[in-house]
Amino acid sequence: DYWYCPNTAGTCQYNLVRTQASAYFTPELCAELENALLAYGESQLGCRAITPIWMSYYVDGMMQELHCDNPQGPFAFVLSLTNWEARAFRGGETVIAKPRLLDYWSTHNPNEGLEHDALFTMVPPEFGRLTVFDPRFPHGVREVHGTRDPREGRLVLHGWFTAPEPFFTGGLSAEQAAPVIDEALEGAIRTLQEGVDDDEDEAPAGIHVTGVWTVQIHVSGKTGEVTSIEVLADTLVALPSAPVPPTMARAMVQQEVAVWLEDACFPTTSDGSDSSITLPVVFE
């Protein structure tokens, strides 16, 4: 599938050759790849599914201009099969806009000049590298210059992690844990919507962020208490309408959700085995 899409300016928006990975790899290899990605998505992101995997190559002149993939899923991934160390081309990096560019005026310094590297992250497609990022951020692929041989070009597998839902390991079942999680999240959201008292000031009421905050909750099987909470992924962005600075808007949500989860009490397990819950908290 040779893909060439012009943009409204009449220049190239997308130029690459792509196919479904399932059309190239054997069913056994495809299943192994999908299972590995699903295992990562479930345990590290709290996403229980992925989109069909694309395989794309880029040779001389091919690229992707900046764009955003808002509807496809909360996390995008690129798994590189490129022989980066022996590459016969220049370019091919994944380009992702930095938060500093997207919130430019809040950190604007009239005495500071900025260049490309201060505004964009460049991720080389080294062989075996899995790049996972927030697809709402403007991103693209730097134009490839050099080889026209597909065997020597930029070769990647890519898609999106979808279906953010809790993932459970250990003695607790989803049926046992779900009511406790729901009660904690409902309490956190209710408190945020009413306004949080941080012992100094009344925080503005409302939830002023969008994105996903994924945490892993460790639960004692003997007592049902939460022993620790680990942050795995964080794409929370403060809304422009937030009445507080972006860092405070994010912190208010994270702290309140963490407090309610830390105070949660789960059922004990029959054999006393501990549990881990990967929980994606989604704010839209």
C-alpha positions in Angstrom: 0.0 0.0 0.0 1.9 3.1 -1.2 0.6 5.9 0.8 0.9 9.5 -0.4 -1.4 12.2 1.1 -1.0 15.9 0.4 -2.0 18.5 2.9 -4.1 21.6 2.3 -1.0 23.6 1.4 -0.4 21.2 -1.5 2.7 19.7 0.0 3.2 16.2 1.4 1.5 15.2 4.7 2.2 11.5 4.6 4.5 9.4 2.3 5.3 5.8 3.2 4.7 2.2 2.2 2.6 0.2 4.7 0.7 -3.0 5.1 -1.0 -4.9 7.9 1.7 -6.9 9.9 -0.6 -9.9 9.6 -0.2 -9.8 5.8 3.5 -10.2 6.1 4.3 -12.3 9.2 3.1 -15.9 9.8 0.1 -16.2 12.1 2.3 -17.7 14.8 4.7 -14.7 14.8 1.9 -12.3 14.6 0.2 -13.9 17.6 3.5 -13.8 19.6 4.0 -10.1 18.8 0.4 -9.2 19.7 0.6 -11.1 22.9 3.9 -9.4 23.9 2.4 -6.0 23.2 -0.8 -6.8 25.0 1.2 -8.0 28.1 3.1 -4.7 28.1 -0.1 -2.6 27.6 -2.0 -4.4 30.4 0.8 -4.3 33.0 2.4 -0.9 32.3 -0.4 1.2 30.8 -3.6 -0.4 31.9 -4.8 -0.9 28.2 -6.4 -4.2 27.5 -6.3 -4.1 23.6 -4.3 -2.8 20.7 -5.3 -1.7 17.2 -4.3 -3.9 14.2 -0.5 -3.6 13.8 0.8 -1.7 10.8 4.2 -2.4 9.2 5.7 0.6 7.3 8.9 1.3 5.5 10.4 4.7 4.5 13.1 5.2 1.8 14.4 8.4 0.2 11.9 11.2 0.3 9.4 9.5 2.6 8.2 11.1 5.8 5.2 12.1 7.9 4.5 15.8 8.7 3.3 16.8 12.2 -0.1 15.5 13.1 -2.2 14.3 16.1 -3.9 11.0 16.4 -6.6 11.9 19.0 -9.3 9.3 18.3 -7.2 6.1 17.9 -6.2 5.4 21.5 -4.6 6.9 24.6 -1.1 5.6 23.8 0.7 5.2 20.4 3.5 2.8 19.9 6.4 2.4 17.4 8.4 -0.8 17.5 11.5 -0.4 15.3 12.9 -3.2 13.1 15.4 -0.7 11.5 19.0 -1.7 11.3 19.9 1.7 12.7 23.6 1.1 13.4 24.2 0.2 9.8 21.6 2.5 8.2 22.2 3.9 4.7 20.1 7.0 5.2 19.7 10.2 7.2 16.5 11.2 9.0 13.8 8.7 10.0 13.5 9.8 13.6 10.2 10.0 15.3 9.6 13.7 16.1 7.4 14.7 19.0 6.5 18.2 20.2 7.7 19.0 23.7 5.3 20.4 26.3 7.4 23.6 26.2 6.2 24.2 22.7 2.6 23.4 23.3 2.5 25.7 26.4 5.0 28.1 24.9 3.8 31.4 26.4 3.7 30.2 30.0 7.5 29.7 29.9 8.3 32.4 27.4 11.6 34.2 28.0 12.2 37.2 25.7 16.0 36.9 26.3 16.2 33.3 25.2 16.4 32.0 21.7 15.0 28.5 21.0 16.0 26.0 18.3 14.5 22.7 17.0 15.9 20.5 19.8 14.4 22.7 22.5 11.0 22.3 21.0 10.9 18.7 19.7 12.0 15.3 21.0 13.8 13.2 18.4 13.6 9.5 18.9 16.0 7.4 16.7 14.4 4.1 15.5 17.0 1.9 16.9 16.5 -1.8 16.4 14.2 -3.3 19.0 13.2 0.0 20.5 9.6 0.4 21.6 8.5 4.0 21.7 5.3 4.7 23.5 3.9 8.3 23.6 0.8 10.4 23.9 -0.7 10.6 20.4 -2.4 13.9 21.2 1.1 15.6 21.0 2.0 16.7 17.5 4.3 14.1 16.0 5.7 12.9 12.8 8.6 11.2 11.0 11.7 13.1 9.9 12.2 12.8 6.1 14.5 10.0 5.0 17.4 10.9 2.7 19.5 8.2 1.1 18.7 4.7 0.2 15.8 3.6 -2.0 16.2 0.0 -1.1 13.3 -1.0 1.3 15.6 -3.5 3.0 17.9 -0.7 4.1 15.3 2.0 5.0 13.3 2.8 8.1 11.2 -0.2 9.0 8.8 -0.1 11.9 5.7 -1.7 13.4 3.2 0.8 14.8 -0.3 1.2 16.2 -2.2 2.3 19.3 -2.9 0.8 22.8 -6.7 1.0 23.5 -9.4 0.0 25.9 -8.0 1.4 29.2 -9.3 -0.8 32.0 -7.9 -2.2 35.2 -5.6 -5.2 35.0 -5.3 -7.6 38.0 -2.6 -10.1 39.0 -2.5 -12.1 42.3 -5.2 -13.3 44.6 -7.8 -10.6 44.0 -10.4 -11.1 41.3 -11.8 -8.2 39.2 -15.2 -8.9 40.9 -13.7 -8.5 44.3 -11.7 -5.4 43.6 -13.9 -3.4 41.2 -16.4 -2.1 43.9 -13.5 -0.9 46.1 -11.8 0.9 43.1 -15.1 2.4 42.0 -15.8 3.8 45.5 -12.4 5.3 45.8 -12.5 7.0 42.4 -16.0 8.3 43.0 -14.9 9.8 46.3 -11.9 11.4 44.7 -13.9 12.9 41.8 -16.6 14.1 44.2 -14.0 15.8 46.4 -12.3 17.4 43.5 -15.6 18.7 42.0 -16.5 20.2 45.4 -13.0 21.8 46.0 -10.1 20.4 48.0 -9.0 21.7 51.4 -5.2 21.3 51.5 -4.9 22.7 55.1 -4.0 26.1 53.7 -6.4 27.2 51.0 -9.6 26.0 49.4 -8.6 24.7 46.0 -10.9 25.7 43.0 -13.7 23.2 42.5 -13.6 21.1 39.4 -11.3 18.8 37.5 -9.1 20.8 35.2 -7.0 18.1 33.4 -7.4 15.7 30.5 -5.4 12.5 29.9 -4.6 9.2 31.6 -2.9 8.6 34.9 -1.9 5.0 35.3 -0.9 3.6 38.6 -0.1 0.2 40.0 -1.7 -0.6 43.4 0.0 -3.2 45.6 -2.5 -4.8 48.0 -1.7 -7.1 51.0 -3.6 -10.4 50.7 -3.6 -10.8 54.5 -5.0 -7.4 55.5 -6.5 -6.0 52.3 -4.6 -2.8 52.8 -2.8 -0.9 50.1 0.9 -1.2 50.7 2.2 1.0 48.0 1.2 2.9 44.8 3.5 3.3 41.8 2.9 5.7 38.9 3.4 3.9 35.6 2.2 6.4 33.0 1.1 10.0 33.1 -0.3 12.0 30.2 -2.3 14.4 32.2 -2.4 17.9 30.7 -4.0 21.0 32.4 -6.9 22.5 30.5 -6.5 26.1 29.3 -9.4 27.0 31.5 -7.7 25.8 34.7 -7.9 28.6 37.3 -4.5 27.5 38.7 -1.1 26.9 37.2 -0.7 23.7 35.1 1.5 22.0 37.6 -1.0 22.6 40.4 -3.9 21.5 38.4 -2.2 18.2 37.7 -1.0 17.8 41.3 -4.4 18.4 42.8 -5.9 15.5 40.8 -3.0 13.1 41.3 -2.8 13.8 45.1 -6.5 13.4 45.6 -6.8 10.2 43.6 -3.8 8.8 45.4 -5.2 9.6 48.9 -8.5 7.8 48.2 -6.7 4.8 46.7 -4.2 4.6 49.6 -7.1 4.6 52.1 -9.0 1.9 50.2 -9.5 -1.5 51.9 -9.8 -4.6 49.6 -11.1 -8.0 50.6 -8.4 -10.4 52.0 -7.5 -13.4 49.9 -8.1 -17.0 51.0 -4.5 -17.9 50.7 -3.1 -14.6 51.8 -1.4 -13.9 48.5 -0.8 -10.3 47.5 -2.2 -8.6 44.5 -1.2 -5.9 42.0 -3.8 -3.8 40.1 -2.8 -1.7 37.1 -5.3 1.1 37.1 -5.7 3.7 34.3 -7.6 6.7 35.6 -9.0 8.5 32.5 -10.0 12.2 32.4 -11.7 13.3 29.2 
